[in-house]
Amino acid sequence: MIKVRLLIGNDRLTGFDISGHAMFAESGSDIVCASVSSAAYMAANTVTEIIGAAAEASVGEAEMHFLLKEDNEAAFAVLDGLRLHLTELSKQYPKNIKIIYGGVK
């Protein structure tokens, strides 16, 4: 199962931790995993490369961490879009994606 921890700071979505495997299909053919990964990369890249907001990010085997390091309304909007997208995916694939809300580490 993919676990998505949405990081909340000052009542705003400021980042996320994503880990695990969807186990929907074989590795390389898993549309759930691909959907989550693609959305997370697009959000992180949009915030840092297009908007230019400061953030910390790391990627490992079956995990990704992203944390916004400044207040930026455009970046908050992108992260809210990611939250909405992942929430809808978790409704479609409840056995494969779990969303947890938590405070910033």
C-alpha positions as CSV (number, residue, x, y, z in Angstrom):
1,M,0.0,0.0,0.0
2,I,1.1,3.5,-0.7
3,K,1.1,5.7,2.3
4,V,0.7,9.5,1.8
5,R,1.4,11.7,4.8
6,L,0.3,15.2,4.1
7,L,2.3,17.6,6.2
8,I,0.4,20.5,7.8
9,G,2.1,23.6,9.2
10,N,0.3,26.7,10.4
11,D,-3.0,25.3,9.1
12,R,-1.6,25.0,5.5
13,L,-0.5,22.0,3.5
14,T,3.3,22.5,3.4
15,G,4.6,19.1,2.1
16,F,4.2,15.4,1.9
17,D,5.9,12.1,2.6
18,I,5.0,9.2,0.2
19,S,6.2,5.7,0.7
20,G,5.4,2.1,-0.2
21,H,4.1,0.2,-3.2
22,A,0.5,0.2,-4.5
23,M,0.6,-3.6,-5.2
24,F,-2.1,-3.0,-7.8
25,A,-0.1,-4.7,-10.6
26,E,3.4,-5.9,-11.3
27,S,6.2,-3.5,-11.0
28,G,6.5,-1.4,-14.2
29,S,2.8,-2.0,-15.0
30,D,1.2,-0.5,-11.9
31,I,-1.1,2.4,-12.9
32,V,-1.8,3.4,-9.3
33,C,1.9,3.7,-8.5
34,A,2.5,5.6,-11.7
35,S,-0.3,8.0,-11.0
36,V,0.9,8.8,-7.5
37,S,4.5,9.1,-8.6
38,S,3.8,11.3,-11.5
39,A,1.5,13.7,-9.5
40,A,4.1,14.0,-6.7
41,Y,7.0,14.8,-9.2
42,M,4.8,17.3,-11.0
43,A,3.9,19.1,-7.8
44,A,7.5,19.2,-6.5
45,N,8.9,20.3,-9.8
46,T,6.3,22.9,-10.4
47,V,6.8,24.4,-6.9
48,T,10.6,24.5,-7.2
49,E,11.3,25.0,-10.9
50,I,8.4,27.0,-12.2
51,I,7.3,28.9,-9.1
52,G,10.8,29.1,-7.7
53,A,9.8,28.5,-4.1
54,A,12.4,27.1,-1.6
55,A,11.8,23.5,-0.6
56,E,13.6,20.4,0.7
57,A,13.1,17.3,-1.3
58,S,14.5,13.8,-1.3
59,V,13.7,10.6,-3.2
60,G,14.6,7.1,-2.3
61,E,13.5,3.6,-3.2
62,A,9.7,3.7,-3.0
63,E,9.7,7.0,-1.1
64,M,9.6,10.7,-1.6
65,H,9.8,13.6,0.8
66,F,8.9,17.2,0.0
67,L,8.6,20.2,2.4
68,L,8.0,23.8,1.4
69,K,10.5,26.1,3.3
70,E,8.7,29.4,2.7
71,D,5.2,30.9,2.6
72,N,4.2,31.1,-1.1
73,E,0.5,31.2,-2.1
74,A,1.2,29.8,-5.6
75,A,3.1,26.8,-4.0
76,F,0.3,26.3,-1.5
77,A,-2.2,26.1,-4.4
78,V,-0.1,23.4,-6.2
79,L,0.1,21.4,-3.0
80,D,-3.6,21.7,-2.5
81,G,-4.1,20.4,-6.1
82,L,-1.9,17.5,-5.2
83,R,-4.0,16.8,-2.1
84,L,-7.2,16.8,-4.1
85,H,-5.7,14.5,-6.8
86,L,-4.4,12.0,-4.3
87,T,-7.6,12.1,-2.3
88,E,-9.6,11.2,-5.4
89,L,-7.2,8.4,-6.3
90,S,-7.5,7.0,-2.8
91,K,-11.3,6.9,-3.2
92,Q,-10.9,5.0,-6.4
93,Y,-8.2,2.6,-5.0
94,P,-8.8,2.4,-1.2
95,K,-6.9,-0.8,-0.9
96,N,-3.8,0.7,-2.5
97,I,-3.5,4.3,-1.2
98,K,-3.9,5.5,2.4
99,I,-3.8,9.3,3.2
100,I,-2.7,10.5,6.6
101,Y,-2.6,14.1,7.8
102,G,0.2,15.0,10.2
103,G,2.2,17.9,11.5
104,V,5.5,19.0,10.0
105,K,8.5,17.0,11.2
